[in-house]
Amino acid sequence: MSLRYAILALLNVEPMTGYDLYKLFGESVGHVWYAPDSQIYPELRKMEKELLVEGEDIAWGKNGTKRRYHVTGAGADAFTGWMNEPMGFSRVRDPAHLRAAYLEWATPEAARAQMRDHIKHNTVLLRQWETKIREIDTGTSAMLNRRLEVTPEPDHHRTSAFKRFAYEGLIARAEAEIAWANRGLRLIEELYAGESATPPGISTPRR
């Protein structure tokens, strides 16, 4: 259900087409709520039926049209209500930590590879979040600047500060995952020091 509120967050900045929304997902709310276009377009149509957004056909090319959406009063009220209600937490689905609980079934080489891949993945995320914070600090964040254009000036500082706060949380998460995976690499070396282990469930080939 949070997808519609991510859409409303973007449309509160300015009216957009479904394609505009899809592109901006990758640059903004998509960092915390991934959604492919196969989910965005049906949700937009559903939201229009529920009167949360209103669409209008605009000219596109020589003879074509595209549908552009803007938030209705009901949509703004729904977004405000969602932001002010207690947060419901979803059950966790975490394949990396699930596998970690059963790494004795993997070969030491496979276990090391999983930890290194985890470090690599989270290092990429860490650099991405650090770039976003630099953009906020230097006033070069395109999406934030668009938000500030439609935000009353007295609220500019709060808007920027909360945006930065969100990325600080993502940085802390990535750093913690990198530290955890490095601890995993050390643990693998400790547990398999001086031995060639065959994980349970994997038979040793007969000669």
N, CA and C atoms as a LAMMPS dump frame, in Angstrom:
ITEM: TIMESTEP
0
ITEM: NUMBER OF ATOMS
621
ITEM: BOX BOUNDS ff ff ff
-5.0000000000000000e+02 5.0000000000000000e+02
-5.0000000000000000e+02 5.0000000000000000e+02
-5.0000000000000000e+02 5.0000000000000000e+02
ITEM: ATOMS id mol type element x y z
1 1 1 N 0.819 -1.204 0
2 1 2 C 0 0 0
3 1 3 C 0.86 1.263 0
4 2 1 N 2.133 1.186 0.444
5 2 2 C 2.974 2.376 0.506
6 2 3 C 3.305 2.922 -0.873
7 3 1 N 3.147 2.136 -1.927
8 3 2 C 3.441 2.614 -3.271
9 3 3 C 2.632 3.863 -3.596
10 4 1 N 1.359 3.874 -3.266
11 4 2 C 0.531 5.035 -3.611
12 4 3 C 0.993 6.283 -2.878
13 5 1 N 1.509 6.113 -1.673
14 5 2 C 1.97 7.287 -0.937
15 5 3 C 3.308 7.783 -1.477
16 6 1 N 4.122 6.87 -1.993
17 6 2 C 5.344 7.298 -2.677
18 6 3 C 4.989 8.086 -3.927
19 7 1 N 3.969 7.63 -4.653
20 7 2 C 3.494 8.353 -5.84
21 7 3 C 2.954 9.726 -5.45
22 8 1 N 2.146 9.78 -4.386
23 8 2 C 1.599 11.056 -3.935
24 8 3 C 2.702 12.02 -3.511
25 9 1 N 3.762 11.488 -2.891
26 9 2 C 4.879 12.338 -2.466
27 9 3 C 5.491 13.043 -3.669
28 10 1 N 5.646 12.316 -4.77
29 10 2 C 6.229 12.922 -5.971
30 10 3 C 5.256 13.873 -6.648
31 11 1 N 3.991 13.499 -6.717
32 11 2 C 3.01 14.357 -7.378
33 11 3 C 2.713 15.615 -6.577
34 12 1 N 3.025 15.596 -5.29
35 12 2 C 2.865 16.814 -4.489
36 12 3 C 3.844 17.893 -4.926
37 13 1 N 4.927 17.484 -5.6
38 13 2 C 5.901 18.452 -6.099
39 13 3 C 5.385 19.123 -7.361
40 14 1 N 4.869 18.311 -8.309
41 14 2 C 4.344 18.845 -9.557
42 14 3 C 3.589 17.749 -10.29
43 15 1 N 2.66 18.1 -11.186
44 15 2 C 1.971 17.088 -11.996
45 15 3 C 2.968 16.343 -12.882
46 16 1 N 2.722 15.049 -13.077
47 16 2 C 3.624 14.241 -13.878
48 16 3 C 2.859 13.167 -14.628
49 17 1 N 3.464 12.691 -15.702
50 17 2 C 2.94 11.531 -16.402
51 17 3 C 3.45 10.272 -15.701
52 18 1 N 2.89 9.138 -16.073
53 18 2 C 3.37 7.889 -15.504
54 18 3 C 4.839 7.669 -15.801
55 19 1 N 5.256 8.047 -17.008
56 19 2 C 6.669 7.886 -17.375
57 19 3 C 7.562 8.797 -16.539
58 20 1 N 7.121 10.046 -16.3
59 20 2 C 7.887 10.952 -15.445
60 20 3 C 8.058 10.36 -14.053
61 21 1 N 6.97 9.796 -13.541
62 21 2 C 7.026 9.182 -12.214
63 21 3 C 8.01 8.026 -12.183
64 22 1 N 7.955 7.196 -13.206
65 22 2 C 8.859 6.042 -13.266
66 22 3 C 10.313 6.492 -13.245
67 23 1 N 10.636 7.536 -14.019
68 23 2 C 12.01 8.024 -14.054
69 23 3 C 12.437 8.577 -12.701
70 24 1 N 11.544 9.334 -12.065
71 24 2 C 11.898 9.959 -10.799
72 24 3 C 11.978 8.963 -9.654
73 25 1 N 11.288 7.833 -9.782
74 25 2 C 11.402 6.81 -8.748
75 25 3 C 12.858 6.401 -8.57
76 26 1 N 13.569 6.265 -9.684
77 26 2 C 14.969 5.853 -9.599
78 26 3 C 15.881 6.893 -8.999
79 27 1 N 15.429 8.163 -8.996
80 27 2 C 16.267 9.251 -8.497
81 27 3 C 15.889 9.693 -7.092
82 28 1 N 14.732 9.265 -6.603
83 28 2 C 14.261 9.796 -5.321
84 28 3 C 13.687 8.706 -4.433
85 29 1 N 12.355 8.587 -4.388
86 29 2 C 11.742 7.64 -3.46
87 29 3 C 12.094 6.191 -3.782
88 30 1 N 12.538 5.94 -5.009
89 30 2 C 12.942 4.585 -5.369
90 30 3 C 14.107 4.071 -4.551
91 31 1 N 14.833 4.981 -3.903
92 31 2 C 15.931 4.559 -3.042
93 31 3 C 15.431 3.837 -1.794
94 32 1 N 14.189 4.103 -1.432
95 32 2 C 13.639 3.474 -0.228
96 32 3 C 12.383 2.653 -0.519
97 33 1 N 11.846 2.794 -1.738
98 33 2 C 10.659 2.006 -2.094
99 33 3 C 10.708 1.702 -3.583
100 34 1 N 11.275 0.546 -3.934
101 34 2 C 11.426 0.182 -5.345
102 34 3 C 10.078 -0.195 -5.944
103 35 1 N 9.828 0.281 -7.163
104 35 2 C 8.611 -0.095 -7.877
105 35 3 C 8.889 -0.037 -9.379
106 36 1 N 8.663 -1.124 -10.113
107 36 2 C 8.813 -1.1 -11.568
108 36 3 C 7.611 -0.423 -12.205
109 37 1 N 7.731 -0.109 -13.502
110 37 2 C 6.614 0.556 -14.184
111 37 3 C 5.375 -0.324 -14.223
112 38 1 N 5.566 -1.646 -14.164
113 38 2 C 4.426 -2.567 -14.184
114 38 3 C 3.56 -2.434 -12.937
115 39 1 N 4.089 -1.802 -11.89
116 39 2 C 3.307 -1.534 -10.684
117 39 3 C 2.817 -0.086 -10.633
118 40 1 N 3.618 0.83 -11.157
119 40 2 C 3.279 2.247 -11.072
120 40 3 C 2.034 2.58 -11.885
121 41 1 N 1.984 2.117 -13.138
122 41 2 C 0.85 2.474 -13.997
123 41 3 C -0.487 1.928 -13.479
124 42 1 N -0.566 0.646 -13.086
125 42 2 C -1.843 0.16 -12.536
126 42 3 C -2.251 0.899 -11.258
127 43 1 N -1.259 1.243 -10.427
128 43 2 C -1.579 1.962 -9.193
129 43 3 C -2.114 3.356 -9.496
130 44 1 N -1.552 4.007 -10.498
131 44 2 C -2.059 5.318 -10.894
132 44 3 C -3.524 5.24 -11.336
133 45 1 N -3.842 4.227 -12.133
134 45 2 C -5.229 4.072 -12.599
135 45 3 C -6.166 3.807 -11.422
136 46 1 N -5.705 3.005 -10.481
137 46 2 C -6.515 2.712 -9.296
138 46 3 C -6.72 3.976 -8.457
139 47 1 N -5.661 4.767 -8.314
140 47 2 C -5.749 5.998 -7.536
141 47 3 C -6.675 7.012 -8.202
142 48 1 N -6.696 7.009 -9.54
143 48 2 C -7.6 7.922 -10.245
144 48 3 C -9.056 7.526 -10.01
145 49 1 N -9.326 6.228 -10.004
146 49 2 C -10.682 5.764 -9.727
147 49 3 C -11.112 6.129 -8.312
148 50 1 N -10.139 6.136 -7.383
149 50 2 C -10.437 6.468 -5.991
150 50 3 C -10.384 7.975 -5.73
151 51 1 N -10.173 8.766 -6.798
152 51 2 C -10.19 10.231 -6.746
153 51 3 C -9.039 10.811 -5.924
154 52 1 N -7.954 10.044 -5.778
155 52 2 C -6.761 10.546 -5.086
156 52 3 C -5.903 11.381 -6.028
157 53 1 N -5.967 11.062 -7.319
158 53 2 C -5.295 11.857 -8.339
159 53 3 C -6.274 12.097 -9.475
160 54 1 N -5.989 13.107 -10.253
161 54 2 C -6.814 13.4 -11.42
162 54 3 C -5.91 13.47 -12.639
163 55 1 N -6.317 12.826 -13.723
164 55 2 C -5.504 12.802 -14.923
165 55 3 C -6.095 13.652 -16.033
166 56 1 N -5.219 14.161 -16.878
167 56 2 C -5.648 14.907 -18.058
168 56 3 C -4.76 14.489 -19.219
169 57 1 N -5.342 14.406 -20.395
170 57 2 C -4.589 14.053 -21.589
171 57 3 C -3.905 15.301 -22.136
172 58 1 N -2.604 15.18 -22.375
173 58 2 C -1.844 16.299 -22.929
174 58 3 C -1.226 15.857 -24.252
175 59 1 N -0.984 16.816 -25.124
176 59 2 C -0.412 16.503 -26.436
177 59 3 C 0.977 15.915 -26.291
178 60 1 N 1.253 14.926 -27.142
179 60 2 C 2.566 14.275 -27.13
180 60 3 C 2.937 13.94 -28.575
181 61 1 N 4 14.579 -29.065
182 61 2 C 4.367 14.361 -30.453
183 61 3 C 3.38 15.054 -31.385
184 62 1 N 3.305 14.56 -32.607
185 62 2 C 2.435 15.183 -33.606
186 62 3 C 0.965 14.845 -33.38
187 63 1 N 0.704 13.578 -33.102
188 63 2 C -0.697 13.16 -33.001
189 63 3 C -1.032 12.422 -31.703
190 64 1 N -0.038 12.201 -30.879
191 64 2 C -0.261 11.39 -29.685
192 64 3 C -0.641 12.213 -28.462
193 65 1 N -1.013 11.513 -27.424
194 65 2 C -1.308 12.14 -26.132
195 65 3 C -0.702 11.297 -25.012
196 66 1 N -0.468 11.947 -23.897
197 66 2 C -0.039 11.254 -22.679
198 66 3 C -0.927 11.747 -21.541
199 67 1 N -1.052 10.909 -20.526
200 67 2 C -1.903 11.284 -19.397
201 67 3 C -1.026 11.828 -18.276
202 68 1 N -1.337 13.037 -17.852
203 68 2 C -0.582 13.675 -16.779
204 68 3 C -1.469 13.762 -15.541
205 69 1 N -0.883 13.46 -14.391
206 69 2 C -1.654 13.36 -13.152
207 69 3 C -1.263 14.454 -12.166
208 70 1 N -2.239 14.915 -11.41
209 70 2 C -1.957 15.8 -10.298
210 70 3 C -2.761 15.339 -9.077
211 71 1 N -2.3 15.725 -7.902
212 71 2 C -2.934 15.305 -6.651
213 71 3 C -4.227 16.096 -6.435
214 72 1 N -5.269 15.412 -6.034
215 72 2 C -6.528 16.068 -5.677
216 72 3 C -6.498 16.438 -4.191
217 73 1 N -7.519 17.15 -3.754
218 73 2 C -7.621 17.46 -2.332
219 73 3 C -7.705 16.192 -1.496
220 74 1 N -8.455 15.201 -2.01
221 74 2 C -8.563 13.929 -1.284
222 74 3 C -7.216 13.225 -1.228
223 75 1 N -6.434 13.341 -2.299
224 75 2 C -5.11 12.722 -2.309
225 75 3 C -4.178 13.385 -1.316
226 76 1 N -4.229 14.721 -1.241
227 76 2 C -3.393 15.441 -0.276
228 76 3 C -3.783 15.067 1.149
229 77 1 N -5.097 14.942 1.401
230 77 2 C -5.551 14.547 2.743
231 77 3 C -5.098 13.124 3.075
232 78 1 N -5.152 12.229 2.077
233 78 2 C -4.734 10.84 2.297
234 78 3 C -3.249 10.773 2.631
235 79 1 N -2.444 11.573 1.924
236 79 2 C -1.003 11.571 2.178
237 79 3 C -0.702 12.134 3.565
238 80 1 N -1.371 13.233 3.917
239 80 2 C -1.168 13.819 5.245
240 80 3 C -1.583 12.84 6.342
241 81 1 N -2.707 12.154 6.13
242 81 2 C -3.156 11.175 7.118
243 81 3 C -2.172 10.036 7.276
244 82 1 N -1.629 9.567 6.152
245 82 2 C -0.644 8.47 6.193
246 82 3 C 0.612 8.895 6.936
247 83 1 N 1.066 10.112 6.697
248 83 2 C 2.279 10.599 7.352
249 83 3 C 2.102 10.752 8.858
250 84 1 N 0.865 10.949 9.297
251 84 2 C 0.636 11.209 10.721
252 84 3 C 0.112 10.007 11.498
253 85 1 N -0.113 8.897 10.824
254 85 2 C -0.594 7.711 11.535
255 85 3 C 0.592 6.873 12.01
256 86 1 N 0.408 6.025 13.036
257 86 2 C 1.5 5.167 13.508
258 86 3 C 1.998 4.265 12.377
259 87 1 N 3.304 4.041 12.371
260 87 2 C 3.895 3.237 11.316
261 87 3 C 3.664 1.748 11.575
262 88 1 N 3.251 1.041 10.543
263 88 2 C 3.146 -0.406 10.64
264 88 3 C 4.391 -1.041 10.047
265 89 1 N 5.003 -1.968 10.75
266 89 2 C 6.251 -2.567 10.295
267 89 3 C 5.98 -3.902 9.615
268 90 1 N 6.565 -4.077 8.446
269 90 2 C 6.386 -5.31 7.687
270 90 3 C 7.306 -6.403 8.219
271 91 1 N 6.909 -7.643 8.011
272 91 2 C 7.773 -8.759 8.365
273 91 3 C 8.989 -8.767 7.447
274 92 1 N 10.12 -9.157 7.997
275 92 2 C 11.389 -9.071 7.277
276 92 3 C 11.562 -10.242 6.32
277 93 1 N 12.067 -9.944 5.126
278 93 2 C 12.538 -10.96 4.187
279 93 3 C 13.971 -10.59 3.835
280 94 1 N 14.909 -11.313 4.379
281 94 2 C 16.319 -10.947 4.251
282 94 3 C 17.137 -12.171 3.859
283 95 1 N 17.323 -12.416 2.548
284 95 2 C 18.023 -13.629 2.113
285 95 3 C 19.471 -13.693 2.578
286 96 1 N 20.152 -12.545 2.685
287 96 2 C 21.562 -12.567 3.091
288 96 3 C 21.711 -13.084 4.516
289 97 1 N 20.872 -12.606 5.424
290 97 2 C 20.98 -13.044 6.812
291 97 3 C 20.369 -14.426 7.013
292 98 1 N 19.403 -14.783 6.193
293 98 2 C 18.884 -16.146 6.24
294 98 3 C 19.978 -17.139 5.87
295 99 1 N 20.685 -16.855 4.786
296 99 2 C 21.78 -17.749 4.379
297 99 3 C 22.874 -17.803 5.44
298 100 1 N 23.142 -16.655 6.063
299 100 2 C 24.207 -16.608 7.061
300 100 3 C 23.948 -17.582 8.199
301 101 1 N 22.678 -17.829 8.516
302 101 2 C 22.342 -18.745 9.599
303 101 3 C 22.636 -20.198 9.245
304 102 1 N 22.895 -20.483 7.957
305 102 2 C 23.123 -21.858 7.509
306 102 3 C 24.378 -21.975 6.661
307 103 1 N 25.35 -21.112 6.903
308 103 2 C 26.549 -21.116 6.073
309 103 3 C 27.383 -22.39 6.22
310 104 1 N 27.11 -23.178 7.278
311 104 2 C 27.845 -24.444 7.395
312 104 3 C 27.505 -25.4 6.252
313 105 1 N 26.421 -25.132 5.531
314 105 2 C 26.044 -25.964 4.391
315 105 3 C 26.756 -25.527 3.115
316 106 1 N 27.383 -24.381 3.149
317 106 2 C 28.124 -23.898 1.985
318 106 3 C 29.594 -24.275 2.11
319 107 1 N 30.261 -24.346 0.99
320 107 2 C 31.717 -24.528 1.058
321 107 3 C 32.322 -23.241 1.607
322 108 1 N 33.507 -23.312 2.197
323 108 2 C 34.143 -22.078 2.674
324 108 3 C 34.305 -21.052 1.553
325 109 1 N 34.62 -21.551 0.352
326 109 2 C 34.792 -20.628 -0.777
327 109 3 C 33.482 -19.916 -1.113
328 110 1 N 32.377 -20.669 -1.119
329 110 2 C 31.077 -20.061 -1.417
330 110 3 C 30.666 -19.085 -0.317
331 111 1 N 30.956 -19.439 0.935
332 111 2 C 30.619 -18.559 2.056
333 111 3 C 31.397 -17.254 1.956
334 112 1 N 32.68 -17.355 1.63
335 112 2 C 33.485 -16.139 1.459
336 112 3 C 32.936 -15.284 0.321
337 113 1 N 32.566 -15.929 -0.779
338 113 2 C 32.052 -15.195 -1.938
339 113 3 C 30.77 -14.443 -1.579
340 114 1 N 29.914 -15.08 -0.783
341 114 2 C 28.665 -14.423 -0.388
342 114 3 C 28.946 -13.187 0.461
343 115 1 N 29.905 -13.297 1.374
344 115 2 C 30.25 -12.149 2.206
345 115 3 C 30.875 -11.039 1.371
346 116 1 N 31.733 -11.399 0.43
347 116 2 C 32.374 -10.379 -0.413
348 116 3 C 31.356 -9.693 -1.314
349 117 1 N 30.414 -10.469 -1.835
350 117 2 C 29.365 -9.87 -2.659
351 117 3 C 28.508 -8.906 -1.835
352 118 1 N 28.267 -9.279 -0.577
353 118 2 C 27.483 -8.421 0.307
354 118 3 C 28.22 -7.105 0.552
355 119 1 N 29.515 -7.199 0.761
356 119 2 C 30.325 -5.993 0.957
357 119 3 C 30.304 -5.125 -0.293
358 120 1 N 30.475 -5.752 -1.452
359 120 2 C 30.494 -5.006 -2.706
360 120 3 C 29.163 -4.295 -2.943
361 121 1 N 28.06 -5.021 -2.736
362 121 2 C 26.729 -4.441 -2.949
363 121 3 C 26.493 -3.248 -2.043
364 122 1 N 26.811 -3.391 -0.776
365 122 2 C 26.544 -2.316 0.176
366 122 3 C 27.536 -1.164 0.034
367 123 1 N 28.726 -1.435 -0.483
368 123 2 C 29.674 -0.353 -0.756
369 123 3 C 29.158 0.526 -1.884
370 124 1 N 28.572 -0.104 -2.909
371 124 2 C 27.966 0.674 -3.998
372 124 3 C 26.848 1.563 -3.449
373 125 1 N 25.992 0.99 -2.592
374 125 2 C 24.907 1.768 -1.986
375 125 3 C 25.459 2.903 -1.129
376 126 1 N 26.491 2.6 -0.351
377 126 2 C 27.086 3.608 0.524
378 126 3 C 27.579 4.804 -0.275
379 127 1 N 28.292 4.544 -1.374
380 127 2 C 28.793 5.643 -2.213
381 127 3 C 27.63 6.441 -2.809
382 128 1 N 26.56 5.737 -3.168
383 128 2 C 25.39 6.405 -3.736
384 128 3 C 24.749 7.337 -2.714
385 129 1 N 24.574 6.855 -1.496
386 129 2 C 23.955 7.691 -0.453
387 129 3 C 24.867 8.863 -0.1
388 130 1 N 26.172 8.631 -0.057
389 130 2 C 27.103 9.726 0.254
390 130 3 C 27.029 10.817 -0.817
391 131 1 N 26.867 10.4 -2.067
392 131 2 C 26.715 11.375 -3.157
393 131 3 C 25.451 12.199 -2.965
394 132 1 N 24.364 11.536 -2.555
395 132 2 C 23.104 12.25 -2.343
396 132 3 C 23.236 13.292 -1.24
397 133 1 N 23.959 12.964 -0.184
398 133 2 C 24.14 13.929 0.903
399 133 3 C 24.996 15.105 0.439
400 134 1 N 26.028 14.812 -0.367
401 134 2 C 26.832 15.911 -0.896
402 134 3 C 25.989 16.847 -1.765
403 135 1 N 25.069 16.278 -2.552
404 135 2 C 24.198 17.098 -3.385
405 135 3 C 23.289 17.982 -2.527
406 136 1 N 22.787 17.422 -1.432
407 136 2 C 21.946 18.214 -0.527
408 136 3 C 22.76 19.342 0.081
409 137 1 N 23.969 19.027 0.543
410 137 2 C 24.808 20.023 1.222
411 137 3 C 25.276 21.129 0.283
412 138 1 N 25.435 20.789 -0.994
413 138 2 C 25.939 21.78 -1.956
414 138 3 C 24.822 22.441 -2.764
415 139 1 N 23.57 22.062 -2.472
416 139 2 C 22.448 22.666 -3.188
417 139 3 C 22.311 22.202 -4.624
418 140 1 N 22.853 21.018 -4.949
419 140 2 C 22.807 20.521 -6.331
420 140 3 C 21.881 19.325 -6.491
421 141 1 N 21.051 19.032 -5.483
422 141 2 C 20.092 17.935 -5.579
423 141 3 C 18.899 18.404 -6.413
424 142 1 N 18.784 17.888 -7.637
425 142 2 C 17.728 18.336 -8.548
426 142 3 C 16.341 18.098 -7.962
427 143 1 N 16.126 16.897 -7.396
428 143 2 C 14.807 16.578 -6.871
429 143 3 C 14.472 17.44 -5.656
430 144 1 N 15.433 17.632 -4.764
431 144 2 C 15.185 18.473 -3.588
432 144 3 C 14.9 19.911 -4.014
433 145 1 N 15.63 20.401 -4.985
434 145 2 C 15.415 21.777 -5.438
435 145 3 C 14.019 21.958 -6.03
436 146 1 N 13.524 20.92 -6.704
437 146 2 C 12.166 20.996 -7.237
438 146 3 C 11.153 21.034 -6.094
439 147 1 N 11.414 20.272 -5.034
440 147 2 C 10.525 20.311 -3.873
441 147 3 C 10.544 21.684 -3.219
442 148 1 N 11.739 22.27 -3.112
443 148 2 C 11.854 23.56 -2.448
444 148 3 C 11.143 24.665 -3.221
445 149 1 N 11.058 24.513 -4.542
446 149 2 C 10.381 25.519 -5.357
447 149 3 C 8.895 25.64 -5.002
448 150 1 N 8.306 24.536 -4.52
449 150 2 C 6.88 24.557 -4.177
450 150 3 C 6.667 24.491 -2.664
451 151 1 N 7.734 24.721 -1.921
452 151 2 C 7.662 24.686 -0.459
453 151 3 C 7.822 26.1 0.088
454 152 1 N 6.982 26.506 1.031
455 152 2 C 7.147 27.839 1.627
456 152 3 C 8.556 28.009 2.184
457 153 1 N 9.133 29.165 1.982
458 153 2 C 10.533 29.381 2.369
459 153 3 C 10.819 29.085 3.844
460 154 1 N 9.909 29.413 4.773
461 154 2 C 10.207 29.085 6.174
462 154 3 C 10.391 27.581 6.425
463 155 1 N 9.876 26.733 5.514
464 155 2 C 9.985 25.286 5.687
465 155 3 C 11.169 24.68 4.934
466 156 1 N 11.945 25.491 4.231
467 156 2 C 13.055 24.962 3.432
468 156 3 C 14.058 24.183 4.28
469 157 1 N 14.422 24.744 5.431
470 157 2 C 15.44 24.085 6.257
471 157 3 C 14.956 22.72 6.731
472 158 1 N 13.698 22.636 7.179
473 158 2 C 13.167 21.357 7.647
474 158 3 C 13.122 20.34 6.509
475 159 1 N 12.69 20.788 5.331
476 159 2 C 12.602 19.887 4.18
477 159 3 C 13.97 19.302 3.847
478 160 1 N 15.001 20.145 3.803
479 160 2 C 16.359 19.687 3.492
480 160 3 C 16.912 18.801 4.608
481 161 1 N 16.655 19.191 5.853
482 161 2 C 17.198 18.442 6.987
483 161 3 C 16.616 17.042 7.06
484 162 1 N 15.311 16.897 6.827
485 162 2 C 14.702 15.574 6.877
486 162 3 C 15.153 14.708 5.698
487 163 1 N 15.342 15.331 4.54
488 163 2 C 15.862 14.593 3.386
489 163 3 C 17.25 14.044 3.708
490 164 1 N 18.097 14.881 4.297
491 164 2 C 19.451 14.451 4.671
492 164 3 C 19.388 13.349 5.724
493 165 1 N 18.487 13.504 6.672
494 165 2 C 18.325 12.517 7.737
495 165 3 C 17.998 11.137 7.176
496 166 1 N 17.142 11.101 6.145
497 166 2 C 16.79 9.818 5.526
498 166 3 C 18.024 9.151 4.932
499 167 1 N 18.854 9.927 4.233
500 167 2 C 20.061 9.348 3.628
501 167 3 C 21.089 8.968 4.691
502 168 1 N 21.127 9.692 5.791
503 168 2 C 22.025 9.316 6.891
504 168 3 C 21.664 7.928 7.414
505 169 1 N 20.362 7.645 7.494
506 169 2 C 19.937 6.316 7.931
507 169 3 C 20.357 5.234 6.956
508 170 1 N 20.251 5.524 5.654
509 170 2 C 20.675 4.545 4.646
510 170 3 C 22.177 4.325 4.699
511 171 1 N 22.943 5.378 4.959
512 171 2 C 24.394 5.243 5.095
513 171 3 C 24.73 4.378 6.303
514 172 1 N 24.066 4.641 7.427
515 172 2 C 24.326 3.853 8.637
516 172 3 C 24.014 2.382 8.402
517 173 1 N 22.936 2.088 7.668
518 173 2 C 22.571 0.709 7.373
519 173 3 C 23.628 0.036 6.498
520 174 1 N 24.078 0.741 5.455
521 174 2 C 25.089 0.171 4.566
522 174 3 C 26.396 -0.074 5.311
523 175 1 N 26.798 0.869 6.148
524 175 2 C 28.037 0.701 6.917
525 175 3 C 27.935 -0.49 7.867
526 176 1 N 26.765 -0.651 8.489
527 176 2 C 26.576 -1.782 9.399
528 176 3 C 26.637 -3.107 8.656
529 177 1 N 26.056 -3.172 7.444
530 177 2 C 26.085 -4.41 6.66
531 177 3 C 27.502 -4.746 6.2
532 178 1 N 28.279 -3.721 5.849
533 178 2 C 29.666 -3.947 5.451
534 178 3 C 30.466 -4.479 6.631
535 179 1 N 30.293 -3.87 7.8
536 179 2 C 31.005 -4.334 9.001
537 179 3 C 30.603 -5.763 9.345
538 180 1 N 29.323 -6.078 9.213
539 180 2 C 28.823 -7.432 9.508
540 180 3 C 29.443 -8.459 8.569
541 181 1 N 29.508 -8.136 7.278
542 181 2 C 30.073 -9.076 6.308
543 181 3 C 31.572 -9.248 6.516
544 182 1 N 32.261 -8.189 6.895
545 182 2 C 33.688 -8.324 7.207
546 182 3 C 33.889 -9.228 8.422
547 183 1 N 32.999 -9.093 9.395
548 183 2 C 33.038 -9.998 10.559
549 183 3 C 32.786 -11.433 10.093
550 184 1 N 31.898 -11.614 9.124
551 184 2 C 31.64 -12.942 8.581
552 184 3 C 32.871 -13.547 7.934
553 185 1 N 33.625 -12.74 7.191
554 185 2 C 34.856 -13.237 6.565
555 185 3 C 35.86 -13.69 7.625
556 186 1 N 35.982 -12.904 8.702
557 186 2 C 36.902 -13.297 9.775
558 186 3 C 36.432 -14.581 10.457
559 187 1 N 35.104 -14.693 10.637
560 187 2 C 34.556 -15.885 11.281
561 187 3 C 34.796 -17.132 10.435
562 188 1 N 34.647 -17.014 9.141
563 188 2 C 34.888 -18.145 8.24
564 188 3 C 36.344 -18.609 8.36
565 189 1 N 37.264 -17.644 8.394
566 189 2 C 38.678 -18.01 8.534
567 189 3 C 38.936 -18.701 9.866
568 190 1 N 38.292 -18.225 10.932
569 190 2 C 38.471 -18.845 12.253
570 190 3 C 37.925 -20.272 12.273
571 191 1 N 36.749 -20.463 11.699
572 191 2 C 36.072 -21.759 11.786
573 191 3 C 36.706 -22.818 10.902
574 192 1 N 37.324 -22.379 9.809
575 192 2 C 37.907 -23.348 8.875
576 192 3 C 39.428 -23.3 8.842
577 193 1 N 40.014 -22.687 9.853
578 193 2 C 41.472 -22.578 9.889
579 193 3 C 42.115 -23.962 9.908
580 194 1 N 43.001 -24.199 8.963
581 194 2 C 43.768 -25.431 8.956
582 194 3 C 43.01 -26.667 8.571
583 195 1 N 41.806 -26.535 7.996
584 195 2 C 41.076 -27.731 7.599
585 195 3 C 40.382 -27.506 6.271
586 196 1 N 40.127 -28.594 5.593
587 196 2 C 39.365 -28.557 4.349
588 196 3 C 38.017 -29.171 4.657
589 197 1 N 37.027 -28.315 4.854
590 197 2 C 35.738 -28.791 5.351
591 197 3 C 34.814 -29.183 4.217
592 198 1 N 34.023 -30.235 4.463
593 198 2 C 32.946 -30.614 3.563
594 198 3 C 31.635 -30.309 4.266
595 199 1 N 30.861 -29.375 3.759
596 199 2 C 29.634 -29.004 4.449
597 199 3 C 28.664 -30.184 4.553
598 200 1 N 27.811 -30.226 5.58
599 200 2 C 26.83 -31.293 5.706
600 200 3 C 25.901 -31.303 4.5
601 201 1 N 25.527 -32.492 4.085
602 201 2 C 24.626 -32.612 2.943
603 201 3 C 25.356 -32.664 1.623
604 202 1 N 26.678 -32.422 1.636
605 202 2 C 27.471 -32.489 0.41
606 202 3 C 28.425 -33.665 0.542
607 203 1 N 28.24 -34.646 -0.284
608 203 2 C 29.052 -35.859 -0.167
609 203 3 C 30.416 -35.667 -0.815
610 204 1 N 31.403 -36.345 -0.235
611 204 2 C 32.75 -36.335 -0.804
612 204 3 C 32.812 -37.346 -1.926
613 205 1 N 33.28 -36.968 -3.11
614 205 2 C 33.329 -37.924 -4.219
615 205 3 C 34.172 -39.165 -3.873
616 206 1 N 33.656 -40.336 -4.223
617 206 2 C 34.399 -41.576 -3.961
618 206 3 C 35.434 -41.78 -5.063
619 207 1 N 36.546 -42.335 -4.666
620 207 2 C 37.613 -42.633 -5.631
621 207 3 C 37.588 -44.124 -5.965
